[in-house]
Amino acid sequence: MLGKYTKNNIYNEDSYEAIKEIPNKSIDLIVIDPPYKLHMSTCENGLNSSCAVTRGMSKVQHELKNKNLHVGIDNELLLEMVRVMKKINIYIWCNKRQLKQYFDFFDKYECNFELLVWCKTNPTPAVNNTFLPDIEYCFYFREKGVRLKGNYHSKHKFYIRKTNQEEKDLFLHPTIKPLKFIKNFIINSSDEGDIVADFFIGSGTTAVAAKELNRNYIGFEIDPQYYKIALDRINGITASGQTSIFTDFKSMEEVK
Ligand SMILES: C[S@@+](CC[C@H](N)C(=O)[O-])C[C@H]1O[C@@H](n2cnc3c(N)ncnc32)[C@H](O)[C@@H]1O
């Protein structure tokens, strides 16, 4: 049990409230992909999805705005995450506007950190006086005493690959992250049997990665539609109701 929650479950709840119920020092690793901080008027570098601006906002930007995926997160939630972790051990996807907030926050704890980068080889064309939206960042912070695990193949700092359109199509989430990347993070920073938490689980990527790697997981998703997609995905079903035969992009690319 994790307070009123049980591990290996996901919940359709607001993380700002749910996390208060999780006991101190009960989580081994957090992997999160919270809403990015975006200016919605322009399609700027760092929008974590494909984005073609026509006039005004693109379809993707509309979806991000409608689902509140452009507002960032508060330090209040970061403080709660520090409370529930046994030791600080956290991956946070972010865009350039959030680098300072996260760096300043975790610097207080004298954490070791890495900035991992996903360089997209097929970004959508840039318009309106902007650079190409071809980079996403993921900060990793770990407290003194947290050892890195993993191997030569899992410890990349640069991920160079095209956008994961196949996963978007299968699970209908505009900002789904490649399962392969998340599996590497979990391999590098946890052991089998550990508890991995994701407070912004979206289509369930972290839970699926943890399950496939014999870790325990707990996840929260505020949006009922995404929550249902995540639940089905954990049970091996795609958004169109098909049995999911692909687990990561490598297997997808091998059949192409
Ligand atoms: C960037 S997406 C995560 C995508 C995920 N990494 C994946 O691979 O599918 C962020 C998710 O957090 C959810 N979310 C936003 N605010 C939330 C909150 N307060 N509590 C729980 N979930 C929230 C959004 O609905 C969205 O699905």
The ligand as an SDF file (V2000), in Angstrom:
LIG
                    3D

 27 29  0  0  0  0  0  0  0  0999 V2000
    2.9070   15.7650  -21.2880 C   0  0  0  0  0  0  0  0  0  0  0  0
    1.5970   14.6970  -20.9190 S   0  0  0  0  0  0  0  0  0  0  0  0
    2.3740   13.1660  -20.4700 C   0  0  0  0  0  0  0  0  0  0  0  0
    2.5140   12.2040  -21.6130 C   0  0  0  0  0  0  0  0  0  0  0  0
    3.1590   10.8970  -21.1910 C   0  0  0  0  0  0  0  0  0  0  0  0
    4.5470   11.0850  -20.9000 N   0  0  0  0  0  0  0  0  0  0  0  0
    3.0180    9.8310  -22.2590 C   0  0  0  0  0  0  0  0  0  0  0  0
    4.0370    9.2810  -22.7150 O   0  0  0  0  0  0  0  0  0  0  0  0
    1.8930    9.5370  -22.6640 O   0  0  0  0  0  0  0  0  0  0  0  0
    1.0660   15.3090  -19.3790 C   0  0  0  0  0  0  0  0  0  0  0  0
   -0.1740   14.6200  -18.8410 C   0  0  0  0  0  0  0  0  0  0  0  0
   -0.4140   15.1060  -17.5150 O   0  0  0  0  0  0  0  0  0  0  0  0
   -1.8110   15.2390  -17.3370 C   0  0  0  0  0  0  0  0  0  0  0  0
   -2.0040   16.2020  -16.2340 N   0  0  0  0  0  0  0  0  0  0  0  0
   -1.9370   17.5570  -16.2920 C   0  0  0  0  0  0  0  0  0  0  0  0
   -2.1340   18.0960  -15.0740 N   0  0  0  0  0  0  0  0  0  0  0  0
   -2.3300   17.0510  -14.2170 C   0  0  0  0  0  0  0  0  0  0  0  0
   -2.5660   16.9450  -12.8190 C   0  0  0  0  0  0  0  0  0  0  0  0
   -2.6820   18.0410  -12.0580 N   0  0  0  0  0  0  0  0  0  0  0  0
   -2.6890   15.7230  -12.2770 N   0  0  0  0  0  0  0  0  0  0  0  0
   -2.6070   14.5970  -13.0450 C   0  0  0  0  0  0  0  0  0  0  0  0
   -2.3760   14.6300  -14.3780 N   0  0  0  0  0  0  0  0  0  0  0  0
   -2.2350   15.8390  -14.9580 C   0  0  0  0  0  0  0  0  0  0  0  0
   -2.3310   15.6990  -18.6790 C   0  0  0  0  0  0  0  0  0  0  0  0
   -3.6970   15.4290  -18.8580 O   0  0  0  0  0  0  0  0  0  0  0  0
   -1.4280   14.9230  -19.6410 C   0  0  0  0  0  0  0  0  0  0  0  0
   -2.0160   13.7310  -20.0760 O   0  0  0  0  0  0  0  0  0  0  0  0
  1  2  1  0
  2  3  1  0
  2 10  1  0
  3  4  1  0
  4  5  1  0
  5  6  1  0
  5  7  1  0
  7  8  2  0
  7  9  1  0
 10 11  1  0
 11 12  1  0
 11 26  1  0
 12 13  1  0
 13 14  1  0
 13 24  1  0
 14 15  1  0
 14 23  1  0
 15 16  2  0
 16 17  1  0
 17 18  1  0
 17 23  2  0
 18 19  1  0
 18 20  2  0
 20 21  1  0
 21 22  2  0
 22 23  1  0
 24 25  1  0
 24 26  1  0
 26 27  1  0
M  CHG  2   2   1   9  -1
M  END
$$$$
